[in-house]
């Protein structure tokens, strides 16, 4: 008895769907191309948007998986409050890539300048600053970052949180001797002033690439690519490898 009822329901649904489909086709047939687009968007925009989002998500996931398989990330620089143009990013990728002889077929580097912080009291709680803070926290937790190029305020706010390495104990002695005149001291979690950053304003990167006033280089405390981070500092000062 129940099976018969379900069968009758399906029979009622099928003609109804066919009739609706025919009606839709008939309506569209009488419309101009522009009217068809308006009609489809008006009645099916939710379906279109959902489909587009799903397609974008799937394509993005495929690209991420593909890049993770094909490329090894060897360096990730977070740039705070200095948005890089395409030309400036390419200058860094090509110049530093040549300096360390990067394998473009299998290795990738990142210069991410989407970290924007507003330091005035009124804007500190803005969505932009909050999003950047969350992004930094997530990237640090995932151990994705190797260095920061940031403004003075960011460095001073990050050192008590132990985000950066003490350069006096991290850099090779001969390199530290070269950059020591440009070292920036900031308070650690105990209030002790330590050399956590290097002023890049006198280098070729501080003149037309990074626009913080001045731009400070700092090595992330949990970097997975310490040697490459050190090489970047040498590249900034145009030192021999």
C-alpha distance (Angstrom), angle and dihedral (degrees) to the residues before:
residue distance angle dihedral
X1 . . .
X2 3.80 . .
X3 3.81 90.9 .
X4 3.81 90.8 53.7
X5 3.80 90.6 50.7
X6 3.81 92.2 51.6
X7 3.80 90.5 47.3
X8 3.79 91.3 53.6
X9 3.81 90.5 48.9
X10 3.82 91.1 52.8
X11 3.80 90.3 48.3
X12 3.80 89.8 53.4
X13 3.80 92.7 46.9
X14 3.80 96.4 48.2
X15 3.82 97.4 56.5
X16 3.80 89.3 42.7
X17 3.81 91.7 54.4
X18 3.80 92.2 45.2
X19 3.77 91.6 49.1
X20 3.82 92.0 48.4
X21 3.78 91.0 48.9
X22 3.81 91.7 50.4
X23 3.79 90.9 48.3
X24 3.82 91.4 50.9
X25 3.81 90.9 49.4
X26 3.80 91.1 48.5
X27 3.80 91.4 50.9
X28 3.78 92.6 49.1
X29 3.79 92.4 46.7
X30 3.80 91.2 60.9
X31 3.82 94.1 48.6
X32 3.78 130.4 87.7
X33 3.80 118.6 -116.4
X34 3.80 91.8 -99.5
X35 3.80 92.3 48.1
X36 3.81 89.8 50.1
X37 3.80 91.1 54.7
X38 3.81 92.0 48.6
X39 3.80 91.9 47.5
X40 3.81 94.6 47.8
X41 3.81 92.1 46.8
X42 3.81 92.8 47.1
X43 3.79 95.8 51.5
X44 3.81 102.8 27.7
X45 3.81 104.7 31.5
X46 3.81 93.1 111.4
X47 3.80 90.7 54.2
X48 3.80 91.2 45.3
X49 3.81 93.3 49.8
X50 3.80 93.3 47.0
X51 3.80 90.8 48.3
X52 3.82 91.8 48.0
X53 3.81 91.8 50.0
X54 3.80 91.6 49.0
X55 3.80 91.8 48.5
X56 3.82 91.0 48.2
X57 3.81 91.0 48.6
X58 3.82 93.2 49.1
X59 3.82 93.2 46.3
X60 3.82 90.9 47.6
X61 3.79 91.8 50.3
X62 3.80 91.0 48.9
X63 3.82 90.6 50.7
X64 3.82 92.1 48.7
X65 3.80 92.5 49.1
X66 3.81 91.3 45.5
X67 3.81 93.3 49.0
X68 3.80 91.8 47.0
X69 3.78 89.7 53.1
X70 3.80 96.8 43.1
X71 3.80 101.6 35.6
X72 3.77 135.7 46.2
X73 3.81 114.8 -149.0
X74 3.81 106.5 -129.8
X75 3.80 101.1 169.3
X76 3.81 138.5 18.6
X77 3.79 123.1 -174.7
X78 3.80 121.1 -170.5
X79 3.81 110.6 -152.0
X80 3.80 114.1 -158.6
X81 3.81 121.8 -156.6
X82 3.80 97.3 -11.5
X83 3.79 114.1 93.0
X84 3.80 111.0 -151.3
X85 3.78 120.7 -137.8
X86 3.81 119.2 -138.9
X87 3.80 89.2 -102.5
X88 3.81 92.6 51.3
X89 3.79 92.6 47.0
X90 3.81 91.1 49.3
X91 3.81 89.6 48.4
X92 3.80 89.0 57.2
X93 3.78 95.8 42.2
X94 3.80 94.3 46.9
X95 3.80 97.2 38.7
X96 3.79 98.7 44.2
X97 3.80 90.7 36.3
X98 3.79 90.2 57.4
X99 3.81 91.4 43.6
X100 3.81 93.2 57.7
X101 3.82 94.3 30.3
X102 3.80 94.5 -119.8
X103 3.81 118.0 -158.4
X104 3.81 100.7 -124.8
X105 3.79 91.8 -168.9
X106 3.78 94.3 60.5
X107 3.82 109.9 10.6
X108 3.78 131.3 68.2
X109 3.81 135.4 -168.3
X110 3.79 129.0 -162.0
X111 3.80 132.4 -150.7
X112 3.81 104.6 -176.1
X113 3.81 114.2 -171.7
X114 3.80 97.8 172.3
X115 3.82 92.7 103.7
X116 3.80 105.8 108.6
X117 3.81 122.5 173.7
X118 3.81 126.3 -178.1
X119 3.77 109.2 -155.2
X120 3.80 103.1 -170.6
X121 3.81 112.5 102.7
X122 3.80 94.5 -116.1
X123 3.82 94.8 53.1
X124 3.83 99.9 35.6
X125 3.79 91.6 91.7
X126 3.81 92.9 47.7
X127 3.80 120.7 129.7
X128 3.81 90.3 -113.4
X129 3.80 94.1 54.7
X130 3.80 92.2 42.3
X131 3.81 91.5 50.9
X132 3.82 90.9 49.8
X133 3.81 91.7 49.0
X134 3.80 90.8 51.5
X135 3.80 91.2 46.4
X136 3.81 91.7 52.0
X137 3.80 91.5 48.3
X138 3.81 92.2 50.2
X139 3.81 93.9 45.7
X140 3.81 92.5 48.6
X141 3.79 91.6 48.2
X142 3.81 90.0 50.8
X143 3.84 90.6 47.2
X144 3.80 90.7 -126.2
X145 3.81 99.0 134.3
X146 3.80 127.8 81.4
X147 3.80 105.4 172.5
X148 3.77 141.8 3.6
X149 3.78 126.8 -142.2
X150 3.78 100.6 -164.7
X151 3.77 146.1 147.2
X152 3.80 124.5 -91.6
X153 3.81 95.1 -98.7
X154 3.79 93.4 54.3
X155 3.81 92.0 49.9
X156 3.81 91.5 49.4
X157 3.81 91.4 48.6
X158 3.82 94.1 46.7
X159 3.81 102.1 47.0
X160 3.83 95.9 69.7
X161 3.81 86.1 54.2
X162 3.83 90.0 56.2
X163 3.80 93.4 -119.8
X164 3.82 94.3 140.9
X165 3.80 138.9 53.4
X166 3.80 124.1 -117.1
X167 3.80 100.3 -108.3
X168 3.81 94.2 -154.0
X169 3.80 89.7 66.7
X170 3.81 97.3 31.8
X171 3.79 106.4 48.8
X172 3.81 122.7 70.8
X173 3.82 109.3 -96.7
X174 3.81 94.4 -114.3
X175 3.81 92.3 50.9
X176 3.80 93.1 45.9
X177 3.80 88.9 52.8
X178 3.82 89.5 56.5
X179 3.81 96.5 47.9
X180 3.81 98.0 35.2
X181 3.85 93.8 97.4
X182 3.82 87.4 58.7
X183 3.80 98.0 43.7
X184 3.80 118.2 126.4
X185 3.80 118.9 -147.2
X186 3.79 121.2 -147.8
X187 3.80 135.0 172.0
X188 3.80 118.6 -92.4
X189 3.82 124.5 -149.0
X190 3.82 90.0 -76.4
X191 3.79 93.3 48.9
X192 3.80 93.9 -106.5
X193 3.83 115.1 142.5
X194 3.80 110.1 -123.2
X195 3.83 135.9 168.1
X196 3.79 103.3 -99.2
X197 3.81 102.7 149.1
X198 3.81 145.2 31.6
X199 3.80 125.3 -138.9
X200 3.84 108.9 -123.7
X201 3.79 97.0 -175.4
X202 3.82 93.2 105.3
X203 3.82 93.1 51.4
X204 3.79 129.6 84.1
X205 3.81 88.1 -101.0
X206 3.78 92.7 57.1
X207 3.77 91.9 55.8
X208 3.78 109.2 69.8
X209 3.82 101.7 -20.0
X210 3.80 109.3 62.8
X211 3.80 114.9 33.2
X212 3.79 104.5 -171.8
X213 3.80 111.0 122.0
X214 2.96 90.5 -101.3
X215 3.83 114.7 -3.0
X216 3.80 112.4 -137.6
X217 3.82 124.7 -154.2
X218 3.81 116.6 -147.3
X219 3.80 132.5 170.3
X220 3.80 116.9 -129.1
X221 3.79 112.0 -118.5
X222 3.81 94.8 -129.3
X223 3.81 98.1 39.4
X224 3.78 115.5 153.8
X225 3.82 92.1 -155.9
X226 3.79 106.7 49.7
X227 3.80 95.4 153.9
X228 3.80 91.8 53.3
X229 3.82 90.7 47.3
X230 3.80 89.4 54.1
X231 3.80 90.2 47.0
X232 3.80 89.3 55.7
X233 3.79 90.8 56.8
X234 3.81 89.6 50.3
X235 3.81 89.3 48.6
X236 3.82 90.4 51.4
X237 3.81 90.5 54.4
X238 3.82 91.3 41.5
X239 3.79 93.3 -122.0
X240 3.77 124.3 160.7
X241 3.77 115.7 -96.2
